[in-house]
Amino acid sequence: APVKSLIEHAMSLDAAPSINLYWLATRPDGHFMGKLVRSWTEALDAFDATLLDEADPARGALAVAAAMRAELFDIDCDCYLAGPQAFVATLAETLARIGVPGRQIRSLVL
C-alpha cells in the first residue's frame, strides 16, 4: 500500500496545487487499488490519475511519459518515480529529454 499512503500523505500536506498519479501495472491485475484511485479522482478536484498496463517496464515508462505529455504536462512540477530499474531509468531519461530539470525528478528503484 505504499501508493495509498504516499498519496494520502501528499493530500494531507495540501502543499501542491494538484496531484497527478500515473500508475503503470505490469500485469493485468496490477492496479490493486484501482477503485480507490478512481474514487479519489471523482471526489477530489486537485487529484487526477491515469492507470496504464504494459508488461514491459521500459515500454511502460514510455507510455507513462506520453500520457504525462499529452494530458497536462507542466514542466514546472516535481516528478516522483518508483519501480523497477528499467522503468525508472527510461522514464527519468525521457523526462529529462523533454525538458524536466533534474532537480525536479526524484526516483526510487524498487
SULPE-V207890 format. One record per residue. N is the residue number from 1. OMEGA is omega in radians with two decimals (999 if undefined). Layout:
# SULPE-V207890
N/OMEGA
N/OMEGA
This chain:
# SULPE-V207890
1/3.11
2/-3.14
3/-3.12
4/-3.09
5/3.10
6/-3.14
7/3.13
8/3.12
9/3.14
10/3.13
11/-3.12
12/3.12
13/-3.13
14/-3.10
15/-3.11
16/3.12
17/3.08
18/3.09
19/3.09
20/3.14
21/3.02
22/-3.00
23/3.10
24/3.02
25/-3.13
26/3.02
27/-3.04
28/-3.12
29/-3.03
30/3.10
31/-3.02
32/3.09
33/-3.09
34/-3.14
35/3.11
36/3.14
37/3.11
38/3.12
39/3.06
40/-3.13
41/-3.13
42/-3.02
43/-3.02
44/-3.13
45/-3.04
46/-3.12
47/3.06
48/-3.13
49/3.03
50/-3.13
51/-3.09
52/3.08
53/3.04
54/-3.09
55/-3.11
56/-3.09
57/-3.14
58/3.08
59/3.09
60/3.10
61/3.09
62/3.09
63/3.10
64/3.13
65/3.12
66/3.12
67/3.12
68/-3.10
69/-3.07
70/-2.98
71/-3.02
72/-2.49
73/3.03
74/-3.08
75/3.13
76/3.13
77/3.05
78/3.14
79/3.13
80/-3.08
81/3.06
82/3.12
83/3.13
84/-3.09
85/-3.09
86/3.12
87/-3.07
88/-3.11
89/-3.12
90/-3.12
91/3.12
92/3.12
93/-3.13
94/3.11
95/3.11
96/-3.12
97/-3.13
98/2.98
99/3.11
100/3.13
101/-3.12
102/-3.13
103/3.14
104/-3.14
105/3.08
106/-3.05
107/3.10
108/3.07
109/-3.12
110/999
